């Protein structure tokens, strides 16, 4: 890395450290770093191996697809279709003739089955085959290593569809904006996305890259409004884009297909680790050590470590990575066999009866110390809480994160540790749920020797980053059946540009990846790896279609309207993906700029089960494009305001302890004055 980028990286360390100290008691900071996984490099893989049939080949503007997109069925909630991830017949895409020395990018349009090759050994029958010379270079000329991306059998379920459409006017063209997602399904929509596997139209919103300084560099980005079904093939048809004068915008490609990665490809590594670790544990309990225990009034704070099977190199410290076997799966470290996952618990000192416990997931680049925010539950004697670090995205990873932003080829040092971190959370919960573990230790007992914690009554809470990773932790867990995700989201490549946290990291990233087009594509490449450690790769298995041997969960989502750090659009994509109904009225009249706020979500019926609650703290509606809200134009950030609203805490705690949704808002929109002082 050149000197200027190193200087910026050092500056970023200071900024990130400041950011990680934000109040995260009910909602934490938002998007963070990005992750990747690279192992032993392989030889270059050709972009394609065969030409495509007319139904799936990339089609140029001179030979448009003659199918009739409008005839496809309108979008219906795909949740019932999720378990069937059998794709349509394997597409073969026409090769892309591109010179990376002269083209703006050889990876457009993206995603594209032109960047795959047949592979009978995968669930989709494909494997990514992104040519190394097509990957964006950093300022030192080092192209992103796509070795690990090419192990996937399809593209991200949150992939942005990227189109180079110079001069396009989206309003004149009638492209659905983020404020009118339903328009993407209109018969006359100029862009149609179709699930080839079911022949259903798929909803999206479109926008030009507002992060780019010049119109000429603004890619057209289409964001799926619901995660793309795993293992399915999708077709994009473009017909009718115009410029501001109404003149047609000519595209090199007007129709193409892409295939979404299978569940095996997305979650296979983590599930392999989890299943192997649990098999080794058998009927036993995790080994642990209590290092400190101290009482302060009615609250006891306990620190210690839980031993977790280690799948990272060395001792699992920041910068370590998986060692993969010939099948691309992580191998158990033969020398350092366990990772001592640090934990911190806050418990009531002398409850009248054993209390349920909460496993807590902290916020942006934070630590287990943030569990202290749940001390109120311990103080009143209704629950205890324990946390471990989200390693890979914790305070001790800040230096690695900053360095990685200058060379995205090294993001495996983050993605791999994130997956180890998700396993660590399972073993922490197991230690709470087994009477031979924490409950057997004197630190977890009263002075009279009675147990403080109720074995087997553990649930999960994750805020901000903890909500973005918490769905993944819940999808693989047999340790809890309910989760509260506060100000959560999905798909970091969608979140970053819309987050007020991103500029602190962007100073390094932009210096390393110098063109707007390369920056957008780079984040899409990294998302292929990031999926393995965040909600984007697991959300389709949380509330339905659970993985084998794991039960579906009930989930309470808390959204802060106008959130500066975790964009509302991301929270709502998560809700659609998990088929979570929304409490209505979600907002007061005139508060949202959307034609149909929380489009596509069913209204909540009843007082049990999963739910999305939107809380209005008086903050203006967020920007409708990929820019972060900022003060004072967009008011005070409501991201952590839920921690100050008693009704939010009552709603969340009641759901965790009983599964009931309290009448927190009395049949009206959930409005709070904790920021305005009204």
MIGU-698460 format. One record per residue: y, z, x of N, C-alpha, C in turn; residue in three letters. Coordinates in steps of 0.1 Angstrom, whole numbers, plus 5000, padded with zeros to 4 digits. Example, Ala and Ser with C-alpha at 12.3 -4.5 7.8 and 13.67 -1.06 7.14 Angstrom:
# residues 2
494350785132495550785123496750785132ALA/497850715128498950715137500050795129SER/
This chain:
# residues 678
498850005008500050005000501250005009UNK/502349925005503549925013504350055012UNK/505250065022505950195022506750225010UNK/507450125004508250154992507350204981UNK/506150154979505350194968504850344971UNK/504550374984504150504988505250604985UNK/506450564987507550654984507650684970UNK/507550574962507550594947506450684942UNK/505250664948504150744945504350894947UNK/505050924958505351064961506351114951UNK/507351034947508251074937507551104924UNK/506551014921505851034908505151164908UNK/504651214919503951334919504851454914UNK/506151454918507051554914507251544899UNK/507451414894507751394880506551434871UNK/505351394875504151424868503951574867UNK/504151644878504051784878504951854868UNK/506151804868507151854858506651834844UNK/506151704842505651674828504451754824UNK/503551794833502351864830502652004826UNK/503852054828504252194824504852194810UNK/504852084803505452084789504652174780UNK/505352224770504752314760503652234753UNK/502452284753501252204748500452284738UNK/501152384732500352474725499752424712UNK/500352324706499752264694499652114696UNK/500252064705500251924708500751904722UNK/500051824730500351814744501051684747UNK/501051654760501651534764500751414761UNK/501251294763500451184758499851104769UNK/499950974768499250884777499450924791UNK/498450884799498450924813498050814821UNK/497250834830496850744839495850644833UNK/495250574841494350474836493050484844UNK/491950434840490750454847489950334850UNK/489150334860488250224863487050274870UNK/486150194872484950234880484450124888UNK/484450134901483950034909482850084917UNK/481850004920480750054929480549944940UNK/479349934945479149834956479549694951UNK/480449624957480949494953479749394952UNK/479849304943478949194942479549064945UNK/478848964946479448834949480148784937UNK/481048694939481848634928481048574918UNK/481448594905480648544894481448434887UNK/480848314885481548204878482048244865UNK/483148184860483748214847482748184836UNK/482148074837481248034826480047954832UNK/479047934823477847864828477547744819UNK/478147734807477947624799479047594789UNK/479147474784480147444774479747504761UNK/480647514752480347584739480147484728UNK/479447534718479447454706480747464699UNK/481047364690482347354684482747484677UNK/481847564672482147684664482747794673UNK/482447794686482847904694483647864706UNK/483747734709484347694722485847724721UNK/486547744732487947744732488447604728UNK/489347594719489847474714491247444717UNK/491647334722492947304726493747254714UNK/495147254715495947214704495747074700UNK/495246984709495046854705493746834697UNK/492946934697491746934689491547064682UNK/492347084672492247214665490947244658UNK/490647364656489447404648489647364634UNK/488647294628488747244615488247344604UNK/487747464609487347554599488547614591UNK/488247674579489347714571489347864571UNK/490247924580490248074581490448144568UNK/491348094559491748164547490548184538UNK/489448104540488248124531487448244535UNK/487748304546486948424550487348534541UNK/486348624538486648744529487748824535UNK/488548884526489648974530489049094537UNK/489849164545489349284552488949394542UNK/487849454544487349574538487049674549UNK/487049804545486749904555485449874561UNK/485349854575484049814581483149934584UNK/483550054580482750174584481250154580UNK/480950104568479550084564478849984572UNK/479649894579478949794587478749844602UNK/479349954605479349994619477950004625UNK/477050064618475750084624475049954628UNK/475349844621474749714624475649644635UNK/475249664647476049604658475349474664UNK/474549414656473849294660474949184659UNK/475149114670476249014670475648884664UNK/476548794661476148664657475448594669UNK/474948474667474348404678475248404690UNK/474648424702475448444714476348324717UNK/477648344717478548224720478548184735UNK/478748064737478948014751480247944751UNK/481147984760482547934760482747824770UNK/483747744766484147634775484747694788UNK/484447634799485047684811486547664812UNK/487247764818488747754819489047684832UNK/489747574831490247504843491547564847UNK/491647644858492847714861493047734876UNK/494247714880494547744894495347874895UNK/494747984900495548104900496748104909UNK/496848004918498047994926499247944919UNK/499047874908500147804901500247854887UNK/499247904880499247944866499948084865UNK/500548114854501148244852500048344851UNK/498848314845497648394846496548304842UNK/495348324848494148244845493348324835UNK/493848444830493148524821493748514807UNK/494348404804494948384790494348264784UNK/494048264771494248384762493148484765UNK/493448614762492648724764492448804751UNK/491248864749489948844756489348714752UNK/488348664759487848534757486448524763UNK/485548464754484148444759484048354770UNK/485148284774485148204786484948284798UNK/485248414797485148504808483848584808UNK/482748524802481448584801480448484806UNK/479248534808478048454811476848514803UNK/475848434800474648484793473948584802UNK/473348684795472548784802471548844791UNK/470348804792469348844782469048994783UNK/469549064794469249204796470249294789UNK/471249244782472249324776472149324761UNK/472749414754472649424739473349304732UNK/474349254738475049144732474549004737UNK/473749004747473248874753474248814763UNK/475348894766476348844775476648954785UNK/477348904795477949004805479248944809UNK/480249024811481548974816481448914829UNK/482148804831482148734844483548694847UNK/484448794849485848774853485848734867UNK/486448624870486448574884487448664892UNK/487048704904487948794912489248734915UNK/489348604917490648544920491548534908UNK/491048564896491848564884492548694882UNK/492148804888492648934886494048944892UNK/494949024886496349034891496349104904UNK/497249064914497349124927498449234926UNK/498349334935499449424936500449374946UNK/501449454949502549404959502049374973UNK/500849434976500249404989499249284989UNK/499249224977498349104976496849144973UNK/496649264970495249314967494949294952UNK/494049204949493649184935492849294930UNK/492949324917492149434911490649394912UNK/489949484917488449474919487849484905UNK/487249374900486649364887485149384887UNK/484549434898483149454899482549534887UNK/483249644884482649734874482949674860UNK/484149614858484349554845483249454842UNK/482849374852481849274850480449334847UNK/480249464847479049524843478949534827UNK/480149524821480149544806479549424799UNK/479049444787478449334780479449274769UNK/480649314770481749264761483049324764UNK/483949294756485349344758485649474750UNK/486749534753487049664747487249654732UNK/486749754724487049754710488449764706UNK/489349794716490749804713491549694720UNK/490849594724491549484732492749434724UNK/493849414731494949344726494649194729UNK/494949114719494748964720496048914726UNK/495948864738497148814745497248664745UNK/498448614741498648474740499948434746UNK/499948324754501148274761501748174751UNK/502748214744503448124734504948114736UNK/505348044747506748044751507647994739UNK/508648074737509648034727509348074712UNK/508148134710507748164697508748274690UNK/509048254678509748344670508848404659UNK/508448534661507448584653507848604638UNK/509148634636509548644622509548504615UNK/510048404622510048274616508648224614UNK/507748264623506348224621505548294611UNK/506048414607505348494597504248574603UNK/504348614616503348694622503548844617UNK/502448904613502549044607503049134618UNK/504149214615504649314624503949444622UNK/504149544631503549674629503949744616UNK/505049704610505449764598504849694585UNK/504049594587503449524576502149464580UNK/501149554583499849514588499149424578UNK/499349464565498649384555498949234555UNK/500049194560500449054560499548974570UNK/498849044579497948974587496748914580UNK/496548964568495448914560495848814549UNK/497148774549497648684539496948544541UNK/496848464530496248334531497048244541UNK/498348264541499148174550499548234563UNK/498748344567499048404581498848294591UNK/499748284601499648184611498548214622UNK/498148334622497048374631496048444623UNK/494748404624493648464617492648514627UNK/492248644625491248704633490048724624UNK/488848674628487748684619486548744627UNK/485848834620484548894626483548784623UNK/483148714633482148604631480848664626UNK/480548784630479248844626479148874611UNK/480348894605480348924590481148824582UNK/481848744589482748644583483948714575UNK/484348834580485448904574486748884582UNK/487848874575489148874582489349014588UNK/490049024599490349154606491849174607UNK/492349294603493749324604494349344618UNK/495549314619496249334632497749334630UNK/498449374640499849344640500249274653UNK/501249194653501749114664503049154669UNK/503349144682504649174688504749104701UNK/505949074705506249024718506449144728UNK/506049124740506149234750507549274752UNK/508049384746509349424747509649494761UNK/508549514768508749574782509249474792UNK/508949344789509349234798510849214797UNK/511549194808513049184808513549054803UNK/512748944803513148814799512248764789UNK/512848684779512048624769510948534774UNK/511148474785510148374791508848454796UNK/509048584798507848654803507148744792UNK/507548724780507048804769505748744763UNK/504648804766503448754760503348794745UNK/502748714737502448754723501148844723UNK/501348964718500249064718499849094703UNK/498549074700498049114687497149234689UNK/497449344682496749474683495849494670UNK/494549504672493749534661494149664654UNK/494249664641494649774633493449874631UNK/492249834634491049904633490249864645UNK/489549964652488849924663487849814660UNK/487749714669486849604667485349654668UNK/484549604658483149664657482349624670UNK/481749734675480949714687479849604686UNK/479749524696478649424696478949304688UNK/480049294681480349184672481149074679UNK/481048954675481848844680483048814671UNK/484248794676485448764668485948634672UNK/486548564662487248434665488748454662UNK/489548394670490948384668491348244665UNK/492048224654492548084651494148094649UNK/494748004657496248004657496747874651UNK/497547874641498047754635499347784627UNK/500447734633501747754625502747834633UNK/502647864645503647934653504847834655UNK/506047894653507247814654508247884662UNK/509347814667510447884674511547914664UNK/512647964669513748004660514247894651UNK/514147774656514647654649513647594640UNK/512447654640511347604631510447504637UNK/510747464650509947364657508547424661UNK/507547354660506147404664506147444678UNK/505447554681505147604694503747554698UNK/503747474709502447414713501747514722UNK/500447534719499547624727498547534734UNK/498047584746496947524753495647544746UNK/495547664740494247694732494647744719UNK/494047694708494347744695493247814688UNK/492047814693490947874687489847914698UNK/489448034698488448084707487748204702UNK/486648244709485948364705485948464716UNK/485648594712485348694722484348794716UNK/483648864724482548954720482949094725UNK/482749184715483149324718481849394725UNK/482149484734481049554741480249634731UNK/478949644734478049724726478249874728UNK/477649954720477650094721476950134734UNK/475950064738475250094751476150074763UNK/476949964762477849934773478950034774UNK/479550074763480650164762480350304766UNK/479350364759479050504761477750524768UNK/477050424773475750444779475750534791UNK/476750524800476750614812476850754808UNK/477850794799478050934795476850984788UNK/476250904779475150944771473850964780UNK/473750884790472650894800472851034807UNK/474051064812474251194818474051304809UNK/474551294797474351404787472851434784UNK/472151324781470751334778469951394789UNK/470251344801469451384813469751534816UNK/471051574815471451704818470851804807UNK/470851764795470251854784468751864786UNK/468151754790466651754792466351854803UNK/467151844813466851944825467052084820UNK/468052104812468352244807467252294798UNK/466752204790465652234781466052344771UNK/465252444770465552564761466352664768UNK/466752644780467452744788468952744785UNK/469652834792471152844791471752804804UNK/473052754803473652724816473952844824UNK/473852824837474152934847475752944847UNK/476153064849477653084849477953204857UNK/479253224861479753334868481053374862UNK/481253504860482553564856483253614868UNK/484453564871485153604883486153704880UNK/486853704868487853804865487753834850UNK/488153954846488253994832489254094831UNK/490254074823491454164822491854174807UNK/492154294803492654324789494154344790UNK/494854284780496254304778496554324763UNK/496654454759496754484745495454444738UNK/495554364728494454324720493754204725UNK/494254144736493654024741492954044755UNK/491753984756491053984768491053844774UNK/491353834787491353704794490253704804UNK/489353604803488253594812488253464820UNK/488053464833487953344841486553344848UNK/486153224850484853204857484453064858UNK/483153034861482652894862481352884855UNK/481152764850479852724844479252614853UNK/477952624856477352524864476852404856UNK/477352284860476952164852476352064862UNK/475251994858474751894867475751794872UNK/475851764884476851684890476351544892UNK/477151444887476851304888477851234897UNK/478851304903479851244912479451264926UNK/480051184935479751194949480451324955UNK/480051354967480551464974480351594966UNK/481451664964481351794956482051774942UNK/482351644939482951614926484451634926UNK/485051654937486551674938487351544934UNK/488651554932489451434929489151334940UNK/488951214936488651104945487251064945UNK/486351154940484951124940484551024929UNK/483450964930483050854921481550874918UNK/481050794908479650784905478950714916UNK/477750744919476850664926475850604916UNK/475850474914475150404903473750354908UNK/472850364899471450314902471450164899UNK/470250094901470249954899470449904885UNK/470450004875470749964861472249994858UNK/473050034868474450074866474650204860UNK/473650294860473850424855474050534866UNK/474850634863475150744873473850814877UNK/473750854889472650924894473051064897UNK/472151164895472351304898472551324913UNK/473551394917473851414931472751494937UNK/472051444947470851514952471251624962UNK/472451624967472851724977473651834971UNK/474751804963475451894956475051884941UNK/474051964937473451934924474151984912UNK/475152074914475852124903477352124906UNK/478152114895479552124896480052254889UNK/480752344896481152464890482452444882UNK/482252414869483352384860484052524857UNK/485352524861486152644859486452664844UNK/486352784839486752814825487652924824UNK/488352934813489253044809489153074795UNK/488953194791488753234777489753344773UNK/490253334761491053444755490253494743UNK/490053624742489153684732489853814727UNK/489553844714489953974710489154084717UNK/489854194720489254304728488154384720UNK/488554404707487654494699487654444685UNK/487054324682487054274668486054364660UNK/486254374647485254454639483854384638UNK/483854254640482554184640482754064650UNK/481554014655481653894664482453784658UNK/483353714666484153614661483753474665UNK/484053374657483753234661484653204673UNK/484253094680485053054692485452904691UNK/486452874698487052744698486952694713UNK/486452574715486552504728487852424727UNK/488652444737490052384737490252274747UNK/490752154743491052054753492552044755UNK/492952054767494352064771495051924771UNK/496351934774497251814773497351744786UNK/498351654787498551564798498551624811UNK/497551584819497451634833497651784834UNK/497151854824497252004824496052074829UNK/495852194824494652274829494152364818UNK/493052434821492452524812493352634808UNK/494452664816495352774813496052754799UNK/496052634794496752604782496052664770UNK/494852714772494052784761494852914757UNK/495752964765496453084762497253054749UNK/497552934746498252904733497552944721UNK/496252964722495453014711495253164711UNK/495953234720495853374720496153444707UNK/496953374699497353434686496053464677UNK/495153374678493853384670493053504675UNK/493153524689492453644694493153774691UNK/494453764691495253884689495053944675UNK/494853844665494653894651493153914648UNK/492353884658490953914657490153824648UNK/490553694647489753604639488953504647UNK/489353474660488653384668488953404683UNK/488053354691488353344705488453204709UNK/488853174721488953034726488653024741UNK/488052914745487752894759488052754762UNK/488452724775488752594779488252574793UNK/488052444796487752404810488752284812UNK/488852234825489752134828489151994824UNK/490051904818489651764817489651704830UNK/488651724839488751674852488851514851UNK/489551464860489951314860491351304854UNK/491751394845493051384839493551534838UNK/493451604849493951744849494951754860UNK/495551874861496651894871496151864885UNK/494851894888494351874902494151724905UNK/494251644895494151494897495451424899UNK/496551494898497851424899498051334911UNK/497651384923497751304935496951174934UNK/495751184929494951064928495450974918UNK/495951024906496550934896497750854902UNK/498650924909499750854914499350744924UNK/498450774933497950674942497350564936UNK/496550584925495850484918496750384912UNK/497850424907498850334901499250224910UNK/499250244923499550144932498450044935UNK/497250084932496049994934495050024923UNK/495049944913494149974901492649954905UNK/492349904916490949894920490350024922UNK/491150134924490650264927490550354915UNK/490750294903490850384891489450434887UNK/488350394894487050454892487150604895UNK/488050644904488150784908488650864896UNK/489250804887489650874875488650864863UNK/488250744861487250714849485950794851UNK/485450794863484150864866484351014864UNK/485351064869485551214868485851254853UNK/486451164846486651184831485351204824UNK/484351124828483051134821482351264825UNK/482451294838481851424842482551544835UNK/483851524833484651624825484151644811UNK/483851534804483251534791481951614790UNK/481151594801479851664802480151814804UNK/481151844812481451984814481852054801UNK/482551994792482852054780481652084772UNK/480652004772479352034765478752154770UNK/478752174783478052294789478852414787UNK/480152404786480952524783480652574769UNK/480552474759480252504746478852564745UNK/477952504752476552554752476452704757UNK/477252734767477352874771477852964761UNK/478752924752479253004741478153014730UNK/477352914728476452904717475052964720UNK/474753004733473453064736473653214739UNK/472853294732472953434734472653484747UNK/471953394755471553434769472653404779UNK/473653334775474753304784475953394782UNK/477153344778478253434778478053564770UNK/477453554759477253664750476453784756UNK/475753744767474953854774475753924784UNK/476953884788477653944798478654044793UNK/478854154801479654264797481054224794UNK/481554114800482954074798483154024784UNK/482053974778482053924764481554024754UNK/481654144758481254254749482354364748UNK/482454434737483354544735483054664744UNK/483954754745483654874752482454954747UNK/482154934734480954994728479754914731UNK/479854794737478654714740478354614730UNK/479054604719478754504709479354364713UNK/478654264708479154124712480554094706UNK/481354024714482653984709482553844702UNK/481753754707481653624702480453604693UNK/480553524683479453494673478753364679UNK/477553394683476753284689476553174679UNK/476753044683476452934674477552904665UNK/478652964666479852934657481052884665UNK/480752774672481852714681482252584675UNK/483652564675484252444670485252394681UNK/485852284679486652214689488052194685UNK/489052214694490452174692490952104704UNK/491551984702492151914713493551864709UNK/494551884718495851844714496351744724UNK/497051634719497551524727496551464735UNK/496551474749495551424757494151484752UNK/494151604748492951664743492451604730UNK/493451544723493051474711492651334714UNK/493151274725492751134728491351134735UNK/490951244741489651254747488651334738UNK/489251414729488451504720487451434711UNK/487851314706486851234698485651194706UNK/485851154719484751124728483851244730UNK/484451364733483751484735482951524722UNK/483551494710482851534698481651434695UNK/481851304698480851204695479551234702UNK/479651294714478351324722477851464720UNK/478551544712478251684711477251734701UNK/476351824704475551894695475952034694UNK/477152064700477552204701478552244690UNK/479152154684480152184673480052074662UNK/480452104650480352004640481751984633UNK/482752054637484152024632485052024644UNK/486051934643487051924654488451904648UNK/489451964654490851944650491451864662UNK/491951754659492651674670494151664666UNK/494951734674496351744672497051634679UNK/498051564672498751454677497851364686UNK/496751314681495851244689496051094689UNK/495351014696495450874696494150804701UNK/494250684704493150604708493650484716UNK/492950444727493350324734494650344743UNK/494450394755495550414764496450284766UNK/495750174766496550054769497550024758UNK/497250074746498150064734499250174735UNK/498850294740499650414740500750404751UNK/500450354762501350374774502750324771UNK/502850204767504250144766505050214755UNK/504350284746505050344734505250494737UNK/504950544749505050684751506250714760UNK/506950824757508150864765507650924778UNK/506350954779505850994792505650884802UNK/505350764797505050654806506050624817UNK/507350624814508350584824508150664837UNK/507650784837507550864849506450804858UNK/505450734852504450674859504750524862UNK/505550474853505850324854506550284866UNK/507350384871508150354883507150314895UNK/506050374896505050334906504250204902UNK/503850204890503050094885503849964886UNK/505049964881505849834882506149794896UNK/506349884905506549844919505349784925UNK/504149824920502949764926502549634919UNK/502749624906502349504899503649444894UNK/504149344900505549304899505949204888UNK/504949144882505349054871504949104857UNK/505749084847505449144834504049094829UNK/503748974831502448924826501348994833UNK/501349004846500349074853500149224849UNK/501349284846501249424841500449444828UNK/500749354819500049364806498549334808UNK/498149234816496749204818496049314826UNK/496849364836496249474844495749594835UNK/496649634825496249744817495049704808UNK/494949584804493749544796492449544805UNK/492549514817491449514826490949664828UNK/491949754830491649894832491049954819UNK/491549904808491049964795489549944794UNK/489049834800487549814799486849934806UNK/487450004815486850114822487250244815UNK/488450244811489050374804488250404792UNK/487750294785486950324773485850424775UNK/485250434787484150514789484450664789UNK/485750694789486150834789487150884779UNK/487450794769488350834759487950784745UNK/488650814734488250794721487850644718UNK/488550554725488350414723486950364724UNK/486150434733484750394735483750464726UNK/484250564718483350654711483650674696UNK/484850634692485350674679484450624667UNK/483750514670482950454659481650534657UNK/481550644664480350734663480650874661UNK/481850904656482251044654481951094640UNK/482551024630482351074616481150994609UNK/480650894615479550814609478850744621UNK/477650694618476850624628476750704641UNK/476350824640476250914652475250854662UNK/475350894674474350854684473050934681UNK/471950884686470650934683470551084687UNK/470151164678469951314681471251394679UNK/472351324675473651394673474151374659UNK/474651474653475151464639476551424638UNK/476951354627478351324625479251444624UNK/480451434627481451544627482451524615UNK/483051644611484151644603485451664612UNK/486451584609487551584619488951594611UNK/489751684615491151694610492051644620UNK/492851544616493851474625495251524620UNK/496051564630497451614627498351514634UNK/499151444626500151344632501551394630UNK/502351384640503751414639504551284638UNK/505151264626505951144623507051124634UNK/507051004640508050974650507751024663UNK/506551074666506051124678506551044690UNK/507151104700507751034712506651004722UNK/505551084722504551084733503251014729UNK/502751034717501550964712501950884700UNK/501950754701502550674690501750684677UNK/502450694666501850704653500850584650UNK/501250464655500350354653498950384659UNK/498950444670497650474677496850584669UNK/497550684664496850784656496250724644UNK/496950624638496450564625495350464628UNK/495350404640494150324643492950414645UNK/493150524651492050624652491550664638UNK/492450694629492050734616491250624608UNK/491750494610490950384604489650364610UNK/489550374623488250364630487250464625UNK/487750584623486750694619486750704604UNK/487350614596487350624582487850754576UNK/488950804582489450934578490550914567UNK/490450974556491450964545492651034548UNK/493750994542495051054545495551144533UNK/496051254536496651344526497951274521UNK/498051264507499251204501499851294491UNK/501251284490502051194496502251224511UNK/502051124520502051144534503451164539UNK/504451094533505851104537506751094525UNK/507951154526508951134515509450994514UNK/509950964503510450824500511550794511UNK/511450664516512450614526512250664540UNK/511250754543511150804556510550704566UNK/509550624561508950524569509550384567UNK/509550304578509950164577508850074573UNK/507650124572506450044569506450004554UNK/505949884552505749834538504849924531UNK/503749964538502750054532502350154543UNK/502950264543502750364553501250404553UNK/500650424566499250444567498450344560UNK/498750214563498050104556496550114559UNK/495750084549494350074550493550204549UNK/494250324548493650454547493550494533UNK/492350544529492150594515492850724514UNK/493350754501493950884499492850994499UNK/493251114504492351224505492051274491UNK/490751294488490351354475489451474478UNK/489851584473489051704475489651794487UNK/488951904489489452004499488452024510UNK/487551934512486651944524486551804530UNK/485951804542485651674549486851644558UNK/486751524564487751474574489051444566UNK/490151454574491451424568492551404579UNK/493551324575494751304583495851364576UNK/496651444582497851504577499051454585UNK/500051394579501251354586502351454584UNK/502851514594503851614593505251554597UNK/506251584589507551524591508451634595UNK/508951634608509751734614511251684614UNK/511551574607512951524606513251414617UNK/512351384625512551284635512651144629UNK/513551054634513550914629512250844631UNK/512050734623510950654624510950594639UNK/509750574645509650524658509950374659UNK/510250324671510450174673509250094668UNK/509449984662508349904657507649824667UNK/508149824680507549744691507049834702UNK/506649774713506049854724507049914733UNK/507949994728508950074735508850214731UNK/509050304740509050454737510250494729UNK/510150594720511350654714511950744725UNK/513250754724513950844734515050914727UNK/515351034732516551114727517851054733UNK/518951064726519051114712518851014701UNK/518750884705518650774694517550804684UNK/516350854689515250884681515051024678UNK/516051104680516051244676515151324686UNK/514951454682514151544690512651514689UNK/511951514700510551484700509751584692UNK/509051544682508251634674506851664679UNK/506551614691505151614696504551754696UNK/505251854700504751994701505252084690UNK/505852024679506452104669505452174660UNK/504252124660503252184651502852324655UNK/503052354668502752494673503752594668UNK/504852544662505852634657505852634642UNK/504952564636504952554621503652634616UNK/503952744610502852834606501852754597UNK/502252664588501352594579500452504586UNK/500852444597499952364606498852454612UNK/499252564617498252654623497252704613UNK/497752744601496952794590495952684586UNK/496452554584495552444580494452424591UNK/494852424603493952394614492852504615UNK/493352624615492352744617491452754605UNK/491952734593491152734581490052634581UNK/490452514586489452404586488352434597UNK/488752484608487852514619486852624614UNK/487352734608486552844605485652824592UNK/486152754583485552744570485152604565UNK/485852504572485652364567486552324555UNK/487352424551488152394539489552354544UNK/490152264536491552214538492452284528UNK/493252374534494152454525495252374519UNK/495852424509496952354502498252374510UNK/498252324522499352354531500652304527UNK/500652194519501952134515502252134500UNK/501352204493501652224478501752094470UNK/500951994474501051874467502251784470UNK/503051824479504251744483504051694497UNK/504951604502504851564516504951684525UNK/504351684537504351794546505651784554UNK/506651854551507951854557508251994563UNK/508651994576508952114583510352114589UNK/511052224589512352234595512452314608UNK/511252324615511252394627512052334638UNK/512352204637513152144647514652134643UNK/514852124630516252114625516852244622UNK/516052354620516652484618517052494604UNK/516752404595517152414581516452524573UNK/
